[in-house]
Amino acid sequence: MYAAALQYVRKVSGSTKPSQANQAAFDAAVAEVAHATQHLLDHLVTNAPPKDREVEAAKARARSAERYGRVAG
C-alpha cells in the first residue's frame, strides 16, 4: 500500500524526491493516502464470487483466437 501511495504523491507533487523543507509534508501525504486507500479497501463489499485466474486466462485466449485466428505454434 505504501508503494502505491508514494507513487501517487510523487505523481501529484511532480517530485520524486522532495526538498528537506517539504519532506515532512511529503511523508505525511504518503501516510494519509496509504491510510485512505486501506480504509477504502477494508470497507468495500461485493456479492460477486472471486475470479479464477486460470479461467479468466482461458477466456481471454479464446477471445483472442476468435478475434485474430489461431496462431500456429
PDB file of N, H, CA, C and O in Angstrom:
ATOM      1  N   MET A   1       0.825  -1.177   0.000  1.00  0.00           N
ATOM      2  CA  MET A   1       0.000   0.000   0.000  1.00  0.00           C
ATOM      3  C   MET A   1       0.880   1.256   0.000  1.00  0.00           C
ATOM      4  O   MET A   1       0.576   2.250  -0.661  1.00  0.00           O
ATOM      5  N   TYR A   2       1.970   1.182   0.754  1.00  0.00           N
ATOM      6  H   TYR A   2       2.217   0.375   1.291  1.00  0.00           H
ATOM      7  CA  TYR A   2       2.869   2.329   0.846  1.00  0.00           C
ATOM      8  C   TYR A   2       3.436   2.695  -0.522  1.00  0.00           C
ATOM      9  O   TYR A   2       3.503   3.872  -0.875  1.00  0.00           O
ATOM     10  N   ALA A   3       3.843   1.691  -1.289  1.00  0.00           N
ATOM     11  H   ALA A   3       3.788   0.734  -1.002  1.00  0.00           H
ATOM     12  CA  ALA A   3       4.449   1.958  -2.598  1.00  0.00           C
ATOM     13  C   ALA A   3       3.462   2.663  -3.527  1.00  0.00           C
ATOM     14  O   ALA A   3       3.843   3.579  -4.256  1.00  0.00           O
ATOM     15  N   ALA A   4       2.209   2.243  -3.505  1.00  0.00           N
ATOM     16  H   ALA A   4       1.900   1.498  -2.912  1.00  0.00           H
ATOM     17  CA  ALA A   4       1.196   2.880  -4.347  1.00  0.00           C
ATOM     18  C   ALA A   4       0.956   4.320  -3.895  1.00  0.00           C
ATOM     19  O   ALA A   4       0.820   5.222  -4.722  1.00  0.00           O
ATOM     20  N   ALA A   5       0.905   4.527  -2.588  1.00  0.00           N
ATOM     21  H   ALA A   5       1.015   3.795  -1.916  1.00  0.00           H
ATOM     22  CA  ALA A   5       0.704   5.876  -2.061  1.00  0.00           C
ATOM     23  C   ALA A   5       1.882   6.776  -2.425  1.00  0.00           C
ATOM     24  O   ALA A   5       1.695   7.932  -2.804  1.00  0.00           O
ATOM     25  N   LEU A   6       3.080   6.246  -2.310  1.00  0.00           N
ATOM     26  H   LEU A   6       3.232   5.306  -2.002  1.00  0.00           H
ATOM     27  CA  LEU A   6       4.279   7.011  -2.658  1.00  0.00           C
ATOM     28  C   LEU A   6       4.253   7.396  -4.132  1.00  0.00           C
ATOM     29  O   LEU A   6       4.557   8.536  -4.484  1.00  0.00           O
ATOM     30  N   GLN A   7       3.892   6.450  -4.991  1.00  0.00           N
ATOM     31  H   GLN A   7       3.646   5.524  -4.704  1.00  0.00           H
ATOM     32  CA  GLN A   7       3.820   6.728  -6.422  1.00  0.00           C
ATOM     33  C   GLN A   7       2.789   7.819  -6.706  1.00  0.00           C
ATOM     34  O   GLN A   7       3.035   8.716  -7.512  1.00  0.00           O
ATOM     35  N   TYR A   8       1.646   7.739  -6.048  1.00  0.00           N
ATOM     36  H   TYR A   8       1.447   7.010  -5.393  1.00  0.00           H
ATOM     37  CA  TYR A   8       0.593   8.733  -6.248  1.00  0.00           C
ATOM     38  C   TYR A   8       1.065  10.128  -5.813  1.00  0.00           C
ATOM     39  O   TYR A   8       0.888  11.103  -6.545  1.00  0.00           O
ATOM     40  N   VAL A   9       1.657  10.215  -4.636  1.00  0.00           N
ATOM     41  H   VAL A   9       1.800   9.423  -4.042  1.00  0.00           H
ATOM     42  CA  VAL A   9       2.111  11.514  -4.128  1.00  0.00           C
ATOM     43  C   VAL A   9       3.223  12.072  -5.013  1.00  0.00           C
ATOM     44  O   VAL A   9       3.268  13.276  -5.265  1.00  0.00           O
ATOM     45  N   ARG A  10       4.101  11.223  -5.477  1.00  0.00           N
ATOM     46  H   ARG A  10       4.065  10.245  -5.272  1.00  0.00           H
ATOM     47  CA  ARG A  10       5.149  11.681  -6.401  1.00  0.00           C
ATOM     48  C   ARG A  10       4.533  12.247  -7.671  1.00  0.00           C
ATOM     49  O   ARG A  10       4.960  13.292  -8.163  1.00  0.00           O
ATOM     50  N   LYS A  11       3.529  11.558  -8.199  1.00  0.00           N
ATOM     51  H   LYS A  11       3.182  10.709  -7.800  1.00  0.00           H
ATOM     52  CA  LYS A  11       2.883  11.996  -9.440  1.00  0.00           C
ATOM     53  C   LYS A  11       2.182  13.334  -9.238  1.00  0.00           C
ATOM     54  O   LYS A  11       2.329  14.250 -10.047  1.00  0.00           O
ATOM     55  N   VAL A  12       1.424  13.437  -8.161  1.00  0.00           N
ATOM     56  H   VAL A  12       1.305  12.692  -7.504  1.00  0.00           H
ATOM     57  CA  VAL A  12       0.659  14.658  -7.908  1.00  0.00           C
ATOM     58  C   VAL A  12       1.578  15.842  -7.611  1.00  0.00           C
ATOM     59  O   VAL A  12       1.329  16.958  -8.065  1.00  0.00           O
ATOM     60  N   SER A  13       2.640  15.591  -6.849  1.00  0.00           N
ATOM     61  H   SER A  13       2.843  14.684  -6.480  1.00  0.00           H
ATOM     62  CA  SER A  13       3.538  16.684  -6.471  1.00  0.00           C
ATOM     63  C   SER A  13       4.506  17.053  -7.591  1.00  0.00           C
ATOM     64  O   SER A  13       5.061  18.151  -7.607  1.00  0.00           O
ATOM     65  N   GLY A  14       4.701  16.125  -8.528  1.00  0.00           N
ATOM     66  H   GLY A  14       4.250  15.233  -8.516  1.00  0.00           H
ATOM     67  CA  GLY A  14       5.646  16.383  -9.604  1.00  0.00           C
ATOM     68  C   GLY A  14       7.088  16.252  -9.152  1.00  0.00           C
ATOM     69  O   GLY A  14       7.999  16.770  -9.798  1.00  0.00           O
ATOM     70  N   SER A  15       7.293  15.564  -8.046  1.00  0.00           N
ATOM     71  H   SER A  15       6.553  15.143  -7.521  1.00  0.00           H
ATOM     72  CA  SER A  15       8.631  15.443  -7.485  1.00  0.00           C
ATOM     73  C   SER A  15       8.867  14.020  -7.005  1.00  0.00           C
ATOM     74  O   SER A  15       8.031  13.446  -6.307  1.00  0.00           O
ATOM     75  N   THR A  16      10.004  13.456  -7.380  1.00  0.00           N
ATOM     76  H   THR A  16      10.683  13.923  -7.948  1.00  0.00           H
ATOM     77  CA  THR A  16      10.323  12.116  -6.891  1.00  0.00           C
ATOM     78  C   THR A  16      11.051  12.175  -5.557  1.00  0.00           C
ATOM     79  O   THR A  16      10.993  11.231  -4.769  1.00  0.00           O
ATOM     80  N   LYS A  17      11.731  13.277  -5.308  1.00  0.00           N
ATOM     81  H   LYS A  17      11.779  14.043  -5.948  1.00  0.00           H
ATOM     82  CA  LYS A  17      12.444  13.455  -4.043  1.00  0.00           C
ATOM     83  C   LYS A  17      12.223  14.893  -3.594  1.00  0.00           C
ATOM     84  O   LYS A  17      12.787  15.819  -4.178  1.00  0.00           O
ATOM     85  N   PRO A  18      11.408  15.085  -2.563  1.00  0.00           N
ATOM     86  CA  PRO A  18      11.131  16.454  -2.117  1.00  0.00           C
ATOM     87  C   PRO A  18      12.348  17.080  -1.437  1.00  0.00           C
ATOM     88  O   PRO A  18      13.250  16.381  -0.973  1.00  0.00           O
ATOM     89  N   SER A  19      12.350  18.394  -1.392  1.00  0.00           N
ATOM     90  H   SER A  19      11.618  18.961  -1.769  1.00  0.00           H
ATOM     91  CA  SER A  19      13.414  19.100  -0.682  1.00  0.00           C
ATOM     92  C   SER A  19      13.263  18.845   0.814  1.00  0.00           C
ATOM     93  O   SER A  19      12.220  18.377   1.268  1.00  0.00           O
ATOM     94  N   GLN A  20      14.297  19.152   1.566  1.00  0.00           N
ATOM     95  H   GLN A  20      15.145  19.532   1.197  1.00  0.00           H
ATOM     96  CA  GLN A  20      14.225  18.963   3.022  1.00  0.00           C
ATOM     97  C   GLN A  20      13.084  19.779   3.617  1.00  0.00           C
ATOM     98  O   GLN A  20      12.444  19.351   4.578  1.00  0.00           O
ATOM     99  N   ALA A  21      12.833  20.945   3.051  1.00  0.00           N
ATOM    100  H   ALA A  21      13.353  21.292   2.270  1.00  0.00           H
ATOM    101  CA  ALA A  21      11.763  21.804   3.556  1.00  0.00           C
ATOM    102  C   ALA A  21      10.389  21.167   3.362  1.00  0.00           C
ATOM    103  O   ALA A  21       9.469  21.427   4.138  1.00  0.00           O
ATOM    104  N   ASN A  22      10.246  20.338   2.335  1.00  0.00           N
ATOM    105  H   ASN A  22      10.993  20.127   1.705  1.00  0.00           H
ATOM    106  CA  ASN A  22       8.954  19.723   2.031  1.00  0.00           C
ATOM    107  C   ASN A  22       8.861  18.256   2.444  1.00  0.00           C
ATOM    108  O   ASN A  22       7.816  17.631   2.262  1.00  0.00           O
ATOM    109  N   GLN A  23       9.926  17.703   2.992  1.00  0.00           N
ATOM    110  H   GLN A  23      10.775  18.210   3.141  1.00  0.00           H
ATOM    111  CA  GLN A  23       9.960  16.274   3.306  1.00  0.00           C
ATOM    112  C   GLN A  23       8.852  15.860   4.274  1.00  0.00           C
ATOM    113  O   GLN A  23       8.211  14.829   4.071  1.00  0.00           O
ATOM    114  N   ALA A  24       8.621  16.640   5.309  1.00  0.00           N
ATOM    115  H   ALA A  24       9.141  17.478   5.474  1.00  0.00           H
ATOM    116  CA  ALA A  24       7.598  16.291   6.301  1.00  0.00           C
ATOM    117  C   ALA A  24       6.208  16.276   5.669  1.00  0.00           C
ATOM    118  O   ALA A  24       5.417  15.368   5.925  1.00  0.00           O
ATOM    119  N   ALA A  25       5.913  17.271   4.851  1.00  0.00           N
ATOM    120  H   ALA A  25       6.556  18.009   4.642  1.00  0.00           H
ATOM    121  CA  ALA A  25       4.605  17.329   4.188  1.00  0.00           C
ATOM    122  C   ALA A  25       4.455  16.165   3.211  1.00  0.00           C
ATOM    123  O   ALA A  25       3.383  15.570   3.106  1.00  0.00           O
ATOM    124  N   PHE A  26       5.521  15.850   2.507  1.00  0.00           N
ATOM    125  H   PHE A  26       6.392  16.334   2.592  1.00  0.00           H
ATOM    126  CA  PHE A  26       5.520  14.742   1.554  1.00  0.00           C
ATOM    127  C   PHE A  26       5.252  13.422   2.279  1.00  0.00           C
ATOM    128  O   PHE A  26       4.401  12.639   1.858  1.00  0.00           O
ATOM    129  N   ASP A  27       5.979  13.181   3.365  1.00  0.00           N
ATOM    130  H   ASP A  27       6.671  13.817   3.707  1.00  0.00           H
ATOM    131  CA  ASP A  27       5.808  11.951   4.135  1.00  0.00           C
ATOM    132  C   ASP A  27       4.408  11.852   4.729  1.00  0.00           C
ATOM    133  O   ASP A  27       3.809  10.777   4.746  1.00  0.00           O
ATOM    134  N   ALA A  28       3.889  12.976   5.216  1.00  0.00           N
ATOM    135  H   ALA A  28       4.375  13.850   5.202  1.00  0.00           H
ATOM    136  CA  ALA A  28       2.535  12.988   5.779  1.00  0.00           C
ATOM    137  C   ALA A  28       1.504  12.667   4.700  1.00  0.00           C
ATOM    138  O   ALA A  28       0.547  11.933   4.945  1.00  0.00           O
ATOM    139  N   ALA A  29       1.704  13.216   3.515  1.00  0.00           N
ATOM    140  H   ALA A  29       2.481  13.812   3.315  1.00  0.00           H
ATOM    141  CA  ALA A  29       0.775  12.951   2.417  1.00  0.00           C
ATOM    142  C   ALA A  29       0.793  11.476   2.036  1.00  0.00           C
ATOM    143  O   ALA A  29      -0.261  10.887   1.795  1.00  0.00           O
ATOM    144  N   VAL A  30       1.970  10.880   1.979  1.00  0.00           N
ATOM    145  H   VAL A  30       2.825  11.359   2.175  1.00  0.00           H
ATOM    146  CA  VAL A  30       2.078   9.453   1.654  1.00  0.00           C
ATOM    147  C   VAL A  30       1.340   8.627   2.706  1.00  0.00           C
ATOM    148  O   VAL A  30       0.596   7.708   2.364  1.00  0.00           O
ATOM    149  N   ALA A  31       1.538   8.947   3.966  1.00  0.00           N
ATOM    150  H   ALA A  31       2.142   9.694   4.244  1.00  0.00           H
ATOM    151  CA  ALA A  31       0.873   8.207   5.045  1.00  0.00           C
ATOM    152  C   ALA A  31      -0.644   8.359   4.967  1.00  0.00           C
ATOM    153  O   ALA A  31      -1.376   7.389   5.160  1.00  0.00           O
ATOM    154  N   GLU A  32      -1.114   9.566   4.687  1.00  0.00           N
ATOM    155  H   GLU A  32      -0.519  10.354   4.530  1.00  0.00           H
ATOM    156  CA  GLU A  32      -2.559   9.801   4.604  1.00  0.00           C
ATOM    157  C   GLU A  32      -3.182   9.081   3.413  1.00  0.00           C
ATOM    158  O   GLU A  32      -4.269   8.514   3.529  1.00  0.00           O
ATOM    159  N   VAL A  33      -2.504   9.101   2.275  1.00  0.00           N
ATOM    160  H   VAL A  33      -1.621   9.561   2.181  1.00  0.00           H
ATOM    161  CA  VAL A  33      -3.020   8.404   1.092  1.00  0.00           C
ATOM    162  C   VAL A  33      -3.044   6.895   1.347  1.00  0.00           C
ATOM    163  O   VAL A  33      -4.012   6.224   0.991  1.00  0.00           O
ATOM    164  N   ALA A  34      -2.000   6.367   1.951  1.00  0.00           N
ATOM    165  H   ALA A  34      -1.214   6.912   2.240  1.00  0.00           H
ATOM    166  CA  ALA A  34      -1.965   4.937   2.262  1.00  0.00           C
ATOM    167  C   ALA A  34      -3.095   4.573   3.221  1.00  0.00           C
ATOM    168  O   ALA A  34      -3.748   3.543   3.053  1.00  0.00           O
ATOM    169  N   HIS A  35      -3.323   5.413   4.221  1.00  0.00           N
ATOM    170  H   HIS A  35      -2.792   6.250   4.357  1.00  0.00           H
ATOM    171  CA  HIS A  35      -4.396   5.162   5.188  1.00  0.00           C
ATOM    172  C   HIS A  35      -5.763   5.210   4.506  1.00  0.00           C
ATOM    173  O   HIS A  35      -6.601   4.337   4.732  1.00  0.00           O
ATOM    174  N   ALA A  36      -5.988   6.220   3.681  1.00  0.00           N
ATOM    175  H   ALA A  36      -5.307   6.929   3.497  1.00  0.00           H
ATOM    176  CA  ALA A  36      -7.272   6.349   2.988  1.00  0.00           C
ATOM    177  C   ALA A  36      -7.508   5.165   2.053  1.00  0.00           C
ATOM    178  O   ALA A  36      -8.630   4.671   1.942  1.00  0.00           O
ATOM    179  N   THR A  37      -6.461   4.717   1.390  1.00  0.00           N
ATOM    180  H   THR A  37      -5.550   5.118   1.480  1.00  0.00           H
ATOM    181  CA  THR A  37      -6.584   3.577   0.488  1.00  0.00           C
ATOM    182  C   THR A  37      -6.915   2.312   1.261  1.00  0.00           C
ATOM    183  O   THR A  37      -7.777   1.537   0.846  1.00  0.00           O
ATOM    184  N   GLN A  38      -6.240   2.098   2.379  1.00  0.00           N
ATOM    185  H   GLN A  38      -5.540   2.728   2.716  1.00  0.00           H
ATOM    186  CA  GLN A  38      -6.518   0.920   3.198  1.00  0.00           C
ATOM    187  C   GLN A  38      -7.938   0.968   3.743  1.00  0.00           C
ATOM    188  O   GLN A  38      -8.624  -0.052   3.789  1.00  0.00           O
ATOM    189  N   HIS A  39      -8.376   2.145   4.155  1.00  0.00           N
ATOM    190  H   HIS A  39      -7.819   2.975   4.118  1.00  0.00           H
ATOM    191  CA  HIS A  39      -9.742   2.321   4.657  1.00  0.00           C
ATOM    192  C   HIS A  39     -10.757   1.954   3.573  1.00  0.00           C
ATOM    193  O   HIS A  39     -11.737   1.259   3.840  1.00  0.00           O
ATOM    194  N   LEU A  40     -10.514   2.425   2.358  1.00  0.00           N
ATOM    195  H   LEU A  40      -9.718   2.989   2.141  1.00  0.00           H
ATOM    196  CA  LEU A  40     -11.400   2.103   1.243  1.00  0.00           C
ATOM    197  C   LEU A  40     -11.459   0.600   1.015  1.00  0.00           C
ATOM    198  O   LEU A  40     -12.544   0.025   0.921  1.00  0.00           O
ATOM    199  N   LEU A  41     -10.303  -0.036   0.927  1.00  0.00           N
ATOM    200  H   LEU A  41      -9.421   0.431   1.004  1.00  0.00           H
ATOM    201  CA  LEU A  41     -10.269  -1.473   0.662  1.00  0.00           C
ATOM    202  C   LEU A  41     -10.923  -2.277   1.780  1.00  0.00           C
ATOM    203  O   LEU A  41     -11.563  -3.298   1.525  1.00  0.00           O
ATOM    204  N   ASP A  42     -10.763  -1.821   3.004  1.00  0.00           N
ATOM    205  H   ASP A  42     -10.243  -0.992   3.211  1.00  0.00           H
ATOM    206  CA  ASP A  42     -11.366  -2.520   4.140  1.00  0.00           C
ATOM    207  C   ASP A  42     -12.887  -2.439   4.135  1.00  0.00           C
ATOM    208  O   ASP A  42     -13.557  -3.306   4.696  1.00  0.00           O
ATOM    209  N   HIS A  43     -13.434  -1.408   3.508  1.00  0.00           N
ATOM    210  H   HIS A  43     -12.890  -0.704   3.052  1.00  0.00           H
ATOM    211  CA  HIS A  43     -14.875  -1.195   3.565  1.00  0.00           C
ATOM    212  C   HIS A  43     -15.617  -1.514   2.272  1.00  0.00           C
ATOM    213  O   HIS A  43     -16.839  -1.374   2.220  1.00  0.00           O
ATOM    214  N   LEU A  44     -14.917  -1.934   1.241  1.00  0.00           N
ATOM    215  H   LEU A  44     -13.924  -2.048   1.284  1.00  0.00           H
ATOM    216  CA  LEU A  44     -15.591  -2.329   0.007  1.00  0.00           C
ATOM    217  C   LEU A  44     -16.303  -3.660   0.217  1.00  0.00           C
ATOM    218  O   LEU A  44     -15.794  -4.548   0.901  1.00  0.00           O
ATOM    219  N   VAL A  45     -17.468  -3.785  -0.371  1.00  0.00           N
ATOM    220  H   VAL A  45     -17.882  -3.063  -0.926  1.00  0.00           H
ATOM    221  CA  VAL A  45     -18.210  -5.045  -0.308  1.00  0.00           C
ATOM    222  C   VAL A  45     -18.597  -5.451  -1.724  1.00  0.00           C
ATOM    223  O   VAL A  45     -18.756  -4.606  -2.604  1.00  0.00           O
ATOM    224  N   THR A  46     -18.743  -6.742  -1.926  1.00  0.00           N
ATOM    225  H   THR A  46     -18.613  -7.428  -1.211  1.00  0.00           H
ATOM    226  CA  THR A  46     -19.168  -7.246  -3.222  1.00  0.00           C
ATOM    227  C   THR A  46     -19.950  -8.534  -3.027  1.00  0.00           C
ATOM    228  O   THR A  46     -19.737  -9.274  -2.066  1.00  0.00           O
ATOM    229  N   ASN A  47     -20.843  -8.781  -3.942  1.00  0.00           N
ATOM    230  H   ASN A  47     -21.017  -8.180  -4.723  1.00  0.00           H
ATOM    231  CA  ASN A  47     -21.598 -10.029  -3.936  1.00  0.00           C
ATOM    232  C   ASN A  47     -21.075 -10.987  -4.994  1.00  0.00           C
ATOM    233  O   ASN A  47     -21.503 -12.139  -5.069  1.00  0.00           O
ATOM    234  N   ALA A  48     -20.148 -10.503  -5.807  1.00  0.00           N
ATOM    235  H   ALA A  48     -19.800  -9.568  -5.746  1.00  0.00           H
ATOM    236  CA  ALA A  48     -19.602 -11.325  -6.886  1.00  0.00           C
ATOM    237  C   ALA A  48     -18.609 -12.338  -6.321  1.00  0.00           C
ATOM    238  O   ALA A  48     -17.850 -12.027  -5.402  1.00  0.00           O
ATOM    239  N   PRO A  49     -18.617 -13.530  -6.864  1.00  0.00           N
ATOM    240  CA  PRO A  49     -17.632 -14.521  -6.412  1.00  0.00           C
ATOM    241  C   PRO A  49     -16.237 -14.129  -6.908  1.00  0.00           C
ATOM    242  O   PRO A  49     -16.117 -13.446  -7.925  1.00  0.00           O
ATOM    243  N   PRO A  50     -15.194 -14.547  -6.211  1.00  0.00           N
ATOM    244  CA  PRO A  50     -13.843 -14.227  -6.673  1.00  0.00           C
ATOM    245  C   PRO A  50     -13.571 -14.880  -8.026  1.00  0.00           C
ATOM    246  O   PRO A  50     -14.078 -15.963  -8.320  1.00  0.00           O
ATOM    247  N   LYS A  51     -12.771 -14.211  -8.836  1.00  0.00           N
ATOM    248  H   LYS A  51     -12.359 -13.332  -8.597  1.00  0.00           H
ATOM    249  CA  LYS A  51     -12.450 -14.741 -10.160  1.00  0.00           C
ATOM    250  C   LYS A  51     -11.255 -15.678 -10.076  1.00  0.00           C
ATOM    251  O   LYS A  51     -10.355 -15.496  -9.256  1.00  0.00           O
ATOM    252  N   ASP A  52     -11.269 -16.677 -10.937  1.00  0.00           N
ATOM    253  H   ASP A  52     -12.000 -16.825 -11.603  1.00  0.00           H
ATOM    254  CA  ASP A  52     -10.189 -17.655 -11.027  1.00  0.00           C
ATOM    255  C   ASP A  52      -9.269 -17.226 -12.170  1.00  0.00           C
ATOM    256  O   ASP A  52      -9.715 -17.107 -13.312  1.00  0.00           O
ATOM    257  N   ARG A  53      -8.009 -16.996 -11.876  1.00  0.00           N
ATOM    258  H   ARG A  53      -7.648 -17.092 -10.948  1.00  0.00           H
ATOM    259  CA  ARG A  53      -7.065 -16.517 -12.892  1.00  0.00           C
ATOM    260  C   ARG A  53      -6.978 -17.457 -14.087  1.00  0.00           C
ATOM    261  O   ARG A  53      -6.930 -17.007 -15.232  1.00  0.00           O
ATOM    262  N   GLU A  54      -6.959 -18.747 -13.825  1.00  0.00           N
ATOM    263  H   GLU A  54      -6.999 -19.112 -12.895  1.00  0.00           H
ATOM    264  CA  GLU A  54      -6.837 -19.722 -14.917  1.00  0.00           C
ATOM    265  C   GLU A  54      -8.056 -19.660 -15.836  1.00  0.00           C
ATOM    266  O   GLU A  54      -7.917 -19.696 -17.059  1.00  0.00           O
ATOM    267  N   VAL A  55      -9.233 -19.568 -15.254  1.00  0.00           N
ATOM    268  H   VAL A  55      -9.345 -19.538 -14.261  1.00  0.00           H
ATOM    269  CA  VAL A  55     -10.465 -19.495 -16.052  1.00  0.00           C
ATOM    270  C   VAL A  55     -10.481 -18.209 -16.868  1.00  0.00           C
ATOM    271  O   VAL A  55     -10.815 -18.228 -18.053  1.00  0.00           O
ATOM    272  N   GLU A  56     -10.123 -17.092 -16.240  1.00  0.00           N
ATOM    273  H   GLU A  56      -9.852 -17.076 -15.278  1.00  0.00           H
ATOM    274  CA  GLU A  56     -10.111 -15.810 -16.949  1.00  0.00           C
ATOM    275  C   GLU A  56      -9.078 -15.812 -18.074  1.00  0.00           C
ATOM    276  O   GLU A  56      -9.332 -15.259 -19.144  1.00  0.00           O
ATOM    277  N   ALA A  57      -7.922 -16.423 -17.846  1.00  0.00           N
ATOM    278  H   ALA A  57      -7.715 -16.872 -16.977  1.00  0.00           H
ATOM    279  CA  ALA A  57      -6.886 -16.503 -18.883  1.00  0.00           C
ATOM    280  C   ALA A  57      -7.374 -17.348 -20.058  1.00  0.00           C
ATOM    281  O   ALA A  57      -7.120 -17.010 -21.214  1.00  0.00           O
ATOM    282  N   ALA A  58      -8.068 -18.437 -19.767  1.00  0.00           N
ATOM    283  H   ALA A  58      -8.274 -18.712 -18.828  1.00  0.00           H
ATOM    284  CA  ALA A  58      -8.601 -19.288 -20.835  1.00  0.00           C
ATOM    285  C   ALA A  58      -9.640 -18.529 -21.655  1.00  0.00           C
ATOM    286  O   ALA A  58      -9.674 -18.650 -22.879  1.00  0.00           O
ATOM    287  N   LYS A  59     -10.482 -17.752 -20.990  1.00  0.00           N
ATOM    288  H   LYS A  59     -10.454 -17.653 -19.996  1.00  0.00           H
ATOM    289  CA  LYS A  59     -11.475 -16.945 -21.704  1.00  0.00           C
ATOM    290  C   LYS A  59     -10.784 -15.922 -22.609  1.00  0.00           C
ATOM    291  O   LYS A  59     -11.195 -15.713 -23.751  1.00  0.00           O
ATOM    292  N   ALA A  60      -9.743 -15.294 -22.094  1.00  0.00           N
ATOM    293  H   ALA A  60      -9.409 -15.464 -21.166  1.00  0.00           H
ATOM    294  CA  ALA A  60      -9.012 -14.298 -22.879  1.00  0.00           C
ATOM    295  C   ALA A  60      -8.355 -14.939 -24.096  1.00  0.00           C
ATOM    296  O   ALA A  60      -8.368 -14.366 -25.185  1.00  0.00           O
ATOM    297  N   ARG A  61      -7.782 -16.128 -23.914  1.00  0.00           N
ATOM    298  H   ARG A  61      -7.771 -16.594 -23.029  1.00  0.00           H
ATOM    299  CA  ARG A  61      -7.170 -16.828 -25.047  1.00  0.00           C
ATOM    300  C   ARG A  61      -8.217 -17.180 -26.094  1.00  0.00           C
ATOM    301  O   ARG A  61      -7.964 -17.068 -27.294  1.00  0.00           O
ATOM    302  N   ALA A  62      -9.389 -17.605 -25.644  1.00  0.00           N
ATOM    303  H   ALA A  62      -9.595 -17.697 -24.670  1.00  0.00           H
ATOM    304  CA  ALA A  62     -10.459 -17.957 -26.578  1.00  0.00           C
ATOM    305  C   ALA A  62     -10.926 -16.725 -27.352  1.00  0.00           C
ATOM    306  O   ALA A  62     -11.141 -16.796 -28.562  1.00  0.00           O
ATOM    307  N   ARG A  63     -11.083 -15.600 -26.658  1.00  0.00           N
ATOM    308  H   ARG A  63     -10.908 -15.543 -25.675  1.00  0.00           H
ATOM    309  CA  ARG A  63     -11.486 -14.363 -27.347  1.00  0.00           C
ATOM    310  C   ARG A  63     -10.434 -13.943 -28.357  1.00  0.00           C
ATOM    311  O   ARG A  63     -10.761 -13.517 -29.465  1.00  0.00           O
ATOM    312  N   SER A  64      -9.177 -14.062 -27.974  1.00  0.00           N
ATOM    313  H   SER A  64      -8.912 -14.408 -27.074  1.00  0.00           H
ATOM    314  CA  SER A  64      -8.084 -13.682 -28.863  1.00  0.00           C
ATOM    315  C   SER A  64      -8.047 -14.583 -30.092  1.00  0.00           C
ATOM    316  O   SER A  64      -7.863 -14.108 -31.213  1.00  0.00           O
ATOM    317  N   ALA A  65      -8.222 -15.875 -29.878  1.00  0.00           N
ATOM    318  H   ALA A  65      -8.371 -16.261 -28.968  1.00  0.00           H
ATOM    319  CA  ALA A  65      -8.202 -16.817 -31.000  1.00  0.00           C
ATOM    320  C   ALA A  65      -9.351 -16.530 -31.958  1.00  0.00           C
ATOM    321  O   ALA A  65      -9.190 -16.620 -33.175  1.00  0.00           O
ATOM    322  N   GLU A  66     -10.503 -16.187 -31.408  1.00  0.00           N
ATOM    323  H   GLU A  66     -10.634 -16.114 -30.420  1.00  0.00           H
ATOM    324  CA  GLU A  66     -11.655 -15.879 -32.257  1.00  0.00           C
ATOM    325  C   GLU A  66     -11.431 -14.576 -33.017  1.00  0.00           C
ATOM    326  O   GLU A  66     -11.783 -14.463 -34.191  1.00  0.00           O
ATOM    327  N   ARG A  67     -10.853 -13.611 -32.348  1.00  0.00           N
ATOM    328  H   ARG A  67     -10.567 -13.702 -31.394  1.00  0.00           H
ATOM    329  CA  ARG A  67     -10.647 -12.297 -32.959  1.00  0.00           C
ATOM    330  C   ARG A  67      -9.544 -12.319 -34.009  1.00  0.00           C
ATOM    331  O   ARG A  67      -9.705 -11.753 -35.091  1.00  0.00           O
ATOM    332  N   TYR A  68      -8.428 -12.969 -33.699  1.00  0.00           N
ATOM    333  H   TYR A  68      -8.298 -13.429 -32.821  1.00  0.00           H
ATOM    334  CA  TYR A  68      -7.260 -12.908 -34.576  1.00  0.00           C
ATOM    335  C   TYR A  68      -6.976 -14.203 -35.311  1.00  0.00           C
ATOM    336  O   TYR A  68      -6.066 -14.253 -36.139  1.00  0.00           O
ATOM    337  N   GLY A  69      -7.718 -15.228 -35.033  1.00  0.00           N
ATOM    338  H   GLY A  69      -8.457 -15.187 -34.360  1.00  0.00           H
ATOM    339  CA  GLY A  69      -7.460 -16.524 -35.647  1.00  0.00           C
ATOM    340  C   GLY A  69      -6.392 -17.268 -34.877  1.00  0.00           C
ATOM    341  O   GLY A  69      -5.609 -16.670 -34.139  1.00  0.00           O
ATOM    342  N   ARG A  70      -6.366 -18.529 -35.048  1.00  0.00           N
ATOM    343  H   ARG A  70      -7.002 -19.015 -35.648  1.00  0.00           H
ATOM    344  CA  ARG A  70      -5.381 -19.355 -34.333  1.00  0.00           C
ATOM    345  C   ARG A  70      -3.989 -19.100 -34.877  1.00  0.00           C
ATOM    346  O   ARG A  70      -3.783 -19.000 -36.086  1.00  0.00           O
ATOM    347  N   VAL A  71      -3.045 -18.999 -33.965  1.00  0.00           N
ATOM    348  H   VAL A  71      -3.213 -19.081 -32.983  1.00  0.00           H
ATOM    349  CA  VAL A  71      -1.651 -18.814 -34.346  1.00  0.00           C
ATOM    350  C   VAL A  71      -0.965 -20.163 -34.258  1.00  0.00           C
ATOM    351  O   VAL A  71      -1.054 -20.842 -33.235  1.00  0.00           O
ATOM    352  N   ALA A  72      -0.280 -20.554 -35.323  1.00  0.00           N
ATOM    353  H   ALA A  72      -0.208 -20.002 -36.154  1.00  0.00           H
ATOM    354  CA  ALA A  72       0.419 -21.843 -35.322  1.00  0.00           C
ATOM    355  C   ALA A  72       1.555 -21.788 -34.323  1.00  0.00           C
ATOM    356  O   ALA A  72       2.242 -20.772 -34.212  1.00  0.00           O
ATOM    357  N   GLY A  73       1.754 -22.851 -33.612  1.00  0.00           N
ATOM    358  H   GLY A  73       1.196 -23.676 -33.702  1.00  0.00           H
ATOM    359  CA  GLY A  73       2.870 -22.816 -32.684  1.00  0.00           C
ATOM    360  C   GLY A  73       2.862 -23.875 -31.744  1.00  0.00           C
ATOM    361  O   GLY A  73       3.755 -23.960 -30.901  1.00  0.00           O
TER     362      GLY A  73
END
